[in-house]
Structure formats: C-alpha cells, structure tokens
Amino acid sequence: MAETSPADVRFAFVIPVFDHPRSLAAVVAGARAHGAPVFVVDDGSGAETRAVLERLEGVSLLRHPRNQGKGAALQTGLAAAARVADYGVCLDADGQHDPADAARLMQAAREGPRRILVGRRRGMLGPHVPWTSRFGRKFSNFWVWASGGPPLGDTQSGYRVYPLPEVLALGSRARRFQWEVEIVVLAHWKGLPVEELEVGVVYAPPGGRVSHFRPWTDFWRNAGCFMRLILTRLFVPRARRARLQPPPPGAGAPGAG
C-alpha cells in the first residue's frame, strides 16, 4: 500500500452537545468552514437545543436518548468519524473554542507522526476565567502526571485532534468529563504520543457560556478516575498495561460498522 501523503489525510469534526442552544449554530458553522465532515452528537439535550439541531444543515447528527456524559458522546462521534476520516477534530459546543484554530491543529497532524494533539488554552490564569476552571486545570495536570501520563499544561482542554482508530482502541472506561483525562494517560501508557499546541479561549461569548461542569460532583468523579489509574499503575506491570498496542494506521475502528 502506498504511503499516505499529508495532502491525503482525512479529517472529520466531532462536536458533543448537551443543552447549548445559543452557541451551537456558530460553532457548527465555524467547523463546516474547513470543508470536512461534521458529526454533532446530541447527548440527551432538551427541547430548545433539539430545535436548533433540527435546523442545522450539512452535518451528520447522532443522538443519545438520555444524557450519558461527554466521554460517551465523544466516543459515539469518533466511532462514526472513523468510517470516513483518519483524524477526529473535537471541540466543545459552548463557544469557548474558536473553530478557526483547528486549521493549525490539522496542519500539525499532517506534518508530524500520528499522535494526540491537545489545544492548550491561552490566558487561563486571568481573572475572567472561572475559578473552577483554574483550579480544575491545576488539579488535573498534577494527577495526570501522577497517574503515569504525559506532563501537559492543559489536560482538561476539549479542543483536540485524535488519530483514528488508535484512540478508539485504548479502552477508556470513563464516560463523562473524565474521559478526556483518562485517554491521555492510557495513550502515554501504550506509546501513543501526546503533544500540546496553543489555542485561544473565550469565556464570555455572545449570549453567555453554558457549562455543565459541576465542581463537587465532577471533582469526586475525577478523583475516582485518578485513583483507579494510579492503582493500575502501581499494581499492573508496565508491559501488561502496554500489551494492547494501538493498531497501525488504516486498521478498522473497533465497534465501527
């Protein structure tokens, strides 16, 4: 088989949605501007967001009848994207990410080895940034490192490019916000590189930003996820953790079909 050139690399956007009626249309329009397929995953949204979803054009709409969590929505979208793309470009529907930044992430994916690219958000220490985001980022960065993951500066960023089907083969157990931190730890364990690139962030988009992060509940969910990862690191030999290596590029995505 001939080697794939950078120009032939295929991308698809994956946007998980749970009750983001004000910002969703603009995020989708920005993603569509790149000319790649766009998969929107409705994770059990209410009537107002469903009405916006029905008006969207040029996207593939996937639905969860009930809210299952951001991680579950991402996995649904990435599995669908793997049928038509080599990489999944993920960004949040709440308006904090500028879809135009995806061009730099996609170009980096074309030029380097297959790896996870994480958009490290600029200006995350400013007074305009919610304290929950500032604290959560520091908390998560430390525990990802303690779990044997890569030393990253923004482990909670949802702006990412995932190589498919490698990421789908990592076997993440998390289904909510914890999926994004668990996946970089699993990738590091199994030899899939993780790299950061700087991106912008907006915490006050027109109409206001809607966040479903619940500090108390999600703090304990994060703590439980990290405890499981740390115990696995301590008691499962590295060779066994890395036994299921990512499949080579071009292999079919697990569960897709």
C-alpha positions in Angstrom: 0.0 0.0 0.0 1.4 3.4 -1.0 2.2 5.7 1.9 -0.4 8.4 2.5 0.8 11.9 1.8 0.0 14.9 4.1 -2.5 16.2 1.5 -4.4 12.9 1.6 -5.0 12.9 5.3 -8.7 13.0 6.1 -10.3 14.9 9.0 -13.8 15.0 10.5 -15.1 17.2 13.2 -16.9 15.9 16.3 -18.9 18.2 18.4 -20.6 16.8 21.6 -23.7 18.8 22.6 -25.7 18.9 25.8 -28.0 21.9 26.0 -26.0 24.6 24.2 -28.7 26.3 22.1 -27.2 29.8 22.0 -23.7 28.9 20.8 -24.2 25.7 18.8 -25.0 27.1 15.4 -22.0 29.4 15.3 -19.6 26.5 16.4 -21.0 24.2 13.7 -20.7 26.9 11.1 -17.1 27.5 12.0 -16.3 23.8 11.8 -18.1 23.4 8.4 -15.9 26.2 7.1 -13.0 23.8 7.0 -14.7 21.6 4.4 -14.5 18.4 6.4 -17.4 16.2 7.6 -19.0 17.4 10.8 -20.6 15.0 13.3 -22.8 16.5 16.0 -23.6 14.2 18.9 -26.7 15.2 20.9 -26.2 13.8 24.3 -29.8 14.0 25.5 -30.4 17.7 25.1 -33.7 19.4 25.9 -36.3 20.9 23.6 -34.6 24.2 23.0 -31.3 22.6 21.8 -33.2 20.0 19.8 -34.9 22.8 17.9 -31.5 24.2 17.0 -30.3 20.8 15.9 -33.2 20.3 13.6 -32.2 23.5 11.7 -28.6 22.6 11.2 -27.5 21.8 7.6 -24.6 19.9 6.3 -23.9 17.8 9.4 -24.3 14.2 10.5 -26.5 14.2 13.6 -26.1 11.4 16.1 -28.3 11.1 19.2 -28.3 9.7 22.7 -31.9 9.4 24.0 -30.6 10.1 27.5 -27.6 12.1 28.7 -24.7 9.7 29.0 -21.8 12.1 29.5 -19.3 14.0 27.4 -16.9 11.0 27.1 -19.7 8.8 25.8 -20.7 11.4 23.3 -17.1 11.8 22.1 -16.8 8.0 21.7 -20.0 7.9 19.7 -18.8 10.7 17.4 -15.3 9.4 17.0 -16.5 5.9 16.1 -18.7 7.4 13.4 -15.9 9.7 12.2 -13.5 6.7 11.9 -15.6 5.5 9.0 -14.7 8.5 6.8 -11.6 10.1 8.4 -8.1 9.4 9.7 -8.4 12.0 12.5 -11.2 13.4 14.6 -11.1 17.1 15.5 -13.1 17.6 18.7 -14.2 20.9 20.1 -16.8 22.0 22.6 -20.3 23.4 21.7 -20.3 26.0 24.4 -18.4 28.6 22.3 -15.2 28.7 24.2 -13.2 27.4 21.3 -12.5 29.2 18.1 -13.1 26.8 15.2 -10.6 28.7 13.1 -7.8 27.4 15.4 -8.5 23.9 14.0 -6.5 24.8 10.9 -3.2 24.9 12.9 -4.1 21.7 14.7 -4.9 19.9 11.4 -1.7 21.1 9.8 0.3 19.9 12.7 -1.4 16.5 12.4 -0.5 16.3 8.7 3.2 17.2 9.3 4.1 15.0 12.3 3.8 11.4 13.5 0.4 10.1 14.4 -0.3 11.4 17.9 -3.0 13.1 20.0 -2.9 16.9 19.7 -4.3 18.9 22.7 -5.1 22.6 22.3 -3.5 24.3 25.3 -5.7 27.3 26.1 -4.1 30.7 26.3 -4.8 33.1 29.2 -6.2 30.5 31.6 -4.8 32.4 34.6 -6.7 35.7 34.1 -9.4 37.0 36.4 -12.1 36.5 33.8 -11.6 32.7 33.9 -13.9 30.9 36.3 -12.1 29.7 39.5 -13.4 26.2 38.8 -11.5 26.1 35.5 -8.3 27.4 37.0 -8.4 25.0 39.9 -9.6 22.1 37.8 -6.8 22.5 35.3 -4.0 22.5 38.0 -5.6 19.6 39.8 -6.0 17.6 36.6 -2.5 18.4 35.3 -0.9 17.1 38.5 -2.9 13.9 38.8 -2.5 13.0 35.1 1.3 13.1 35.7 1.0 11.2 38.9 -1.0 8.5 37.1 1.8 8.0 34.7 0.5 10.2 32.0 2.3 12.9 30.0 3.4 16.2 31.5 0.8 18.5 30.0 -0.2 22.1 30.8 -3.9 21.8 30.0 -5.2 18.3 30.4 -8.8 19.5 30.6 -8.9 21.2 27.2 -11.6 19.7 25.0 -10.0 21.1 21.8 -8.2 18.1 20.4 -7.2 16.1 17.4 -7.4 12.3 17.8 -5.8 9.8 15.5 -8.3 7.2 14.5 -8.6 4.3 15.1 -5.7 4.3 17.7 -7.7 6.3 20.3 -10.7 4.1 19.9 -8.6 1.1 20.7 -7.3 2.5 24.0 -10.1 1.0 26.1 -11.1 4.0 28.2 -13.7 3.2 30.9 -14.7 6.8 31.7 -17.9 8.2 30.2 -18.2 11.8 31.4 -15.7 14.6 31.7 -13.1 12.2 33.0 -12.7 10.6 29.6 -10.5 13.4 28.3 -8.0 13.0 31.1 -8.1 9.2 31.1 -7.5 9.0 27.4 -4.2 10.9 27.6 -2.9 8.6 30.4 -3.9 5.5 28.5 -2.2 6.8 25.4 1.0 7.5 27.2 1.0 4.0 28.8 0.6 2.4 25.4 3.1 4.5 23.5 0.8 6.9 21.6 2.4 10.3 21.7 0.5 13.3 23.1 1.5 16.9 22.2 0.1 20.3 23.0 -0.4 23.3 20.7 -1.6 26.7 21.9 -5.1 27.8 21.1 -7.3 30.7 22.1 -10.2 30.5 24.5 -13.3 32.7 25.0 -15.1 32.6 28.4 -17.8 35.2 27.6 -19.2 34.5 24.1 -22.3 36.4 22.9 -25.4 35.1 24.8 -23.3 33.7 27.7 -21.5 30.5 28.1 -23.2 27.4 29.4 -21.1 24.9 31.3 -22.3 21.6 32.7 -19.2 21.0 34.9 -20.4 20.5 38.5 -17.4 21.3 40.8 -18.4 19.0 43.7 -19.7 16.0 41.7 -17.1 16.1 39.0 -14.3 16.6 41.5 -15.2 13.3 43.1 -15.6 11.6 39.7 -12.2 12.9 38.7 -10.7 11.7 42.0 -12.2 8.2 41.5 -10.8 8.0 37.9 -7.3 9.1 39.0 -7.4 6.6 41.9 -8.2 3.8 39.5 -5.4 4.9 37.2 -2.8 5.2 39.9 -3.7 1.8 41.4 -3.4 0.3 38.0 0.0 2.0 37.5 1.2 0.7 40.9 0.0 -2.9 40.6 -0.1 -3.7 36.9 3.3 -4.1 35.3 4.1 -1.7 32.5 4.5 -4.4 29.9 1.0 -5.7 30.7 -0.5 -2.2 30.6 1.0 -1.6 27.2 0.2 -5.1 25.8 -2.7 -3.9 23.6 -0.7 -1.5 21.4 -2.6 0.9 19.1 -3.3 -0.7 15.7 -1.4 0.5 12.7 -3.0 3.3 10.6 -5.6 2.0 8.3 -6.9 -0.7 10.6 -10.7 -0.6 11.1 -12.1 1.3 14.1 -13.3 -1.1 16.9 -17.0 -1.1 17.1 -17.5 0.8 13.9 -19.5 -0.8 11.3 
